[in-house]
Amino acid sequence: MAAEVRVCTRCRLHETRTKAVPGDGDPSTEVVFVGEGPGMNEDREGRPFVGRAGGLLVNLLGHIGWGRKDVFITNIVKCRPPGNRDPEPDEIAACAPYLQRQLDALDPSVVVTLGRHSMGRFMPGVRISQAHGSTRVAEPETGARDATVFAMYHPAAALRTPAIERESYEDMALIPAVLTDARARRAEHRRLQAPPTLRVAPTTQPELTTQPEPATQPQSTIRTAEHAAGPTPPDAEPAADQLSLF
């Protein structure tokens, strides 16, 4: 899908981009971070969160003993909005199928949203000042299926406001416990959604009725030509077919 994103022309953002930014990280991870859109450095390098905000994100991950290699990082729009403006609703909608396919393929236990626009994709109608540090179960249409969504401020906002930076560290410290709870909830959810196992009742063997043997007739003493010639040999038994195991 990354190759498809790099040549995408679904919205006006392709007209001003240098490089599209599909996302990168560990494809087997249980945690996906979803930002808003690439900035100037990301547009130049084609990778998400490589500027100052990316540096803070790395520090936040290090706060819980993680690194970029332990997670997957992407954005709700894959091309830089001019001047680092907020992405427009139609631009978010144009990119939504890519994000949905990414989440469907990655199948994470936890989706961490970074910023209000990313959060709005999974928690519509709430304010980030109230929702940060909280969780919600993802709706199926987001592509995240039964993942747990955890809201955080965008690192760029944390760089501008010391209080938000402090809250970001506090929120990040909650993620390991959120992941543990998400695993347990997801396992129980999928157990309940699994089709029931069919139990086959044991079959009862019918009783065999022993028939009385017929009375033995006295053997005739008359010698026939067959007796004289000896018993007729049975037909030769055909050789059993050999079964190929390969």
VMD Tcl script that draws the C-alpha trace (Angstrom):
set ca {
  {0.00 0.00 0.00}
  {2.92 2.37 0.61}
  {3.66 2.50 -3.12}
  {0.03 3.38 -3.77}
  {0.14 6.20 -1.22}
  {3.30 7.68 -2.74}
  {1.56 8.28 -6.09}
  {-1.89 9.12 -4.70}
  {-3.85 12.01 -6.26}
  {-7.12 11.64 -4.33}
  {-7.06 15.18 -2.92}
  {-5.45 18.57 -3.47}
  {-2.58 17.87 -1.07}
  {-0.70 15.91 -3.73}
  {-0.22 19.16 -5.66}
  {2.05 20.70 -3.02}
  {3.74 17.70 -1.41}
  {7.37 16.71 -1.86}
  {6.92 13.15 -0.60}
  {3.87 11.31 0.67}
  {4.33 9.74 4.11}
  {2.66 6.32 4.37}
  {3.96 5.48 7.87}
  {6.59 3.16 9.30}
  {7.42 0.94 12.24}
  {6.99 -2.63 13.39}
  {4.27 -4.38 11.31}
  {3.75 -6.95 14.08}
  {3.24 -4.39 16.85}
  {0.21 -4.23 19.11}
  {0.31 -0.42 19.36}
  {-0.22 2.08 16.52}
  {0.24 5.84 16.93}
  {-1.88 7.98 14.60}
  {-0.91 11.63 14.16}
  {-2.54 14.34 12.06}
  {-0.35 15.07 9.04}
  {3.27 15.36 7.92}
  {5.22 18.53 8.62}
  {8.07 20.11 6.69}
  {10.70 17.55 7.76}
  {8.38 14.61 7.15}
  {7.47 15.97 3.71}
  {11.16 16.13 2.85}
  {12.12 12.68 4.18}
  {8.93 10.69 3.55}
  {8.82 9.40 7.16}
  {6.45 10.37 9.99}
  {7.52 12.31 13.09}
  {11.14 13.10 12.25}
  {11.13 16.77 13.27}
  {11.02 18.33 16.75}
  {7.63 16.77 17.47}
  {9.08 13.42 16.49}
  {11.96 13.95 18.89}
  {9.52 14.53 21.73}
  {7.53 11.45 20.72}
  {10.73 9.38 20.95}
  {11.35 10.81 24.43}
  {7.78 10.00 25.47}
  {8.20 6.42 24.26}
  {11.49 6.17 26.12}
  {9.65 7.20 29.29}
  {7.99 3.75 29.28}
  {11.01 1.88 27.94}
  {9.83 1.75 24.32}
  {11.28 3.05 21.06}
  {10.09 3.69 17.52}
  {11.02 0.12 16.64}
  {8.35 -1.16 19.06}
  {5.36 0.64 17.51}
  {3.91 1.70 14.15}
  {3.47 5.41 13.42}
  {1.24 6.96 10.76}
  {-1.09 9.95 10.18}
  {-4.69 10.51 9.21}
  {-3.49 12.36 6.08}
  {-0.40 11.14 4.25}
  {0.63 14.42 2.57}
  {1.64 17.69 4.19}
  {-1.03 20.39 4.38}
  {0.54 23.64 3.08}
  {2.02 25.76 5.85}
  {1.34 22.99 8.36}
  {-2.31 24.04 8.51}
  {-4.94 21.67 9.89}
  {-6.15 19.02 7.42}
  {-9.55 19.77 5.89}
  {-12.46 17.33 6.33}
  {-12.45 16.34 2.65}
  {-8.70 15.68 2.81}
  {-9.18 13.47 5.87}
  {-12.00 11.65 4.08}
  {-9.85 11.11 0.97}
  {-7.11 9.51 3.07}
  {-9.45 7.54 5.34}
  {-9.38 4.35 3.22}
  {-5.60 4.19 3.54}
  {-5.71 4.48 7.32}
  {-8.52 1.95 7.49}
  {-6.54 -0.54 5.42}
  {-3.43 0.01 7.54}
  {-5.29 -0.65 10.77}
  {-7.06 -3.65 9.30}
  {-3.72 -5.15 8.24}
  {-1.87 -4.29 11.46}
  {-4.77 -5.35 13.72}
  {-3.43 -3.49 16.79}
  {-4.70 -3.97 20.32}
  {-4.26 -0.24 21.04}
  {-4.53 2.82 18.77}
  {-3.01 5.97 20.30}
  {-4.35 9.15 18.72}
  {-2.06 12.19 18.70}
  {-3.97 15.46 18.46}
  {-7.61 16.46 18.13}
  {-7.98 15.71 14.43}
  {-6.68 12.18 14.84}
  {-8.83 11.72 17.95}
  {-11.88 12.96 16.04}
  {-11.58 10.00 13.70}
  {-12.14 7.59 16.60}
  {-13.83 9.75 19.27}
  {-16.07 12.18 17.43}
  {-17.78 14.98 19.30}
  {-15.42 15.24 22.29}
  {-12.80 17.80 23.27}
  {-9.20 16.65 23.60}
  {-8.79 18.64 26.83}
  {-11.40 16.31 28.34}
  {-10.61 13.09 26.47}
  {-6.82 12.88 26.66}
  {-5.68 10.00 28.85}
  {-8.99 8.17 28.34}
  {-9.95 5.14 26.27}
  {-12.76 4.04 24.01}
  {-13.40 0.88 22.01}
  {-12.87 1.51 18.29}
  {-15.84 1.32 15.95}
  {-15.56 -1.36 13.22}
  {-15.76 1.17 10.38}
  {-12.48 2.76 11.48}
  {-10.59 -0.39 10.49}
  {-9.36 -0.89 14.05}
  {-12.06 -3.47 14.76}
  {-12.10 -4.18 18.51}
  {-8.97 -2.20 19.40}
  {-8.82 0.14 22.38}
  {-8.36 3.81 21.40}
  {-6.28 5.99 23.75}
  {-6.24 9.76 23.25}
  {-3.17 11.99 23.71}
  {-2.20 15.53 22.82}
  {-0.09 16.00 19.71}
  {3.63 16.35 20.55}
  {3.70 19.68 18.67}
  {1.17 21.07 21.15}
  {3.29 19.75 24.01}
  {6.32 21.61 22.64}
  {4.38 24.88 22.78}
  {2.84 24.40 26.23}
  {4.76 23.03 29.22}
  {1.56 21.96 31.00}
  {0.54 19.86 27.99}
  {4.02 18.34 27.83}
  {3.72 17.32 31.47}
  {0.29 15.80 30.84}
  {1.67 13.97 27.80}
  {4.26 12.20 29.93}
  {1.54 11.30 32.43}
  {-0.69 9.95 29.66}
  {2.13 7.97 28.07}
  {2.84 6.31 31.42}
  {-0.67 4.83 31.31}
  {-0.21 3.03 28.00}
  {1.39 -0.22 29.28}
  {-1.60 -0.78 31.59}
  {-3.98 0.18 28.76}
  {-2.31 -2.44 26.57}
  {-2.66 -5.13 29.25}
  {-6.37 -4.36 29.66}
  {-6.87 -4.19 25.89}
  {-5.36 -7.64 25.40}
  {-7.65 -9.17 28.01}
  {-10.78 -7.42 26.71}
  {-9.99 -8.34 23.12}
  {-9.33 -12.00 23.98}
  {-12.66 -12.23 25.81}
  {-14.49 -10.42 23.01}
  {-13.09 -12.74 20.36}
  {-13.82 -15.78 22.49}
  {-17.47 -14.75 22.69}
  {-17.58 -14.01 18.96}
  {-16.11 -17.38 17.99}
  {-18.56 -19.90 16.48}
  {-19.67 -22.59 18.94}
  {-17.84 -25.89 18.86}
  {-20.04 -28.74 17.63}
  {-20.12 -31.67 20.03}
  {-20.77 -35.00 18.29}
  {-22.75 -37.48 20.38}
  {-21.17 -40.95 20.55}
  {-22.88 -43.51 18.34}
  {-24.37 -46.63 19.95}
  {-23.27 -49.90 18.45}
  {-26.22 -52.23 17.72}
  {-26.27 -55.50 19.61}
  {-25.28 -58.51 17.58}
  {-27.71 -61.41 17.78}
  {-25.98 -64.76 17.64}
  {-27.73 -67.12 15.25}
  {-27.67 -70.82 16.11}
  {-25.35 -72.79 13.92}
  {-27.10 -75.17 11.52}
  {-26.92 -78.83 12.37}
  {-23.90 -80.54 10.90}
  {-24.80 -82.90 8.13}
  {-23.01 -86.23 8.19}
  {-20.19 -86.27 5.68}
  {-20.89 -88.38 2.62}
  {-18.63 -91.33 2.12}
  {-19.18 -91.26 -1.63}
  {-16.00 -90.22 -3.40}
  {-16.56 -87.85 -6.28}
  {-14.24 -86.88 -9.06}
  {-13.48 -83.71 -7.11}
  {-12.46 -85.66 -4.10}
  {-10.30 -87.87 -6.22}
  {-8.53 -85.00 -7.83}
  {-8.02 -83.21 -4.53}
  {-9.44 -79.82 -3.50}
  {-9.69 -77.09 -6.13}
  {-7.16 -74.32 -5.29}
  {-8.71 -70.87 -4.65}
  {-8.21 -68.06 -7.14}
  {-4.95 -66.19 -6.60}
  {-5.55 -63.22 -4.27}
  {-4.80 -59.92 -6.06}
  {-1.88 -57.91 -4.71}
  {-2.94 -54.93 -2.61}
  {-2.52 -51.52 -4.29}
  {0.36 -49.46 -2.95}
  {-0.74 -46.08 -1.52}
  {1.42 -43.07 -2.29}
  {1.90 -40.77 0.70}
  {3.38 -37.91 -1.36}
}
mol new
graphics top color blue
foreach p $ca { graphics top sphere $p radius 0.5 }
foreach p [lrange $ca 0 end-1] q [lrange $ca 1 end] { graphics top cylinder $p $q radius 0.2 }
display resetview
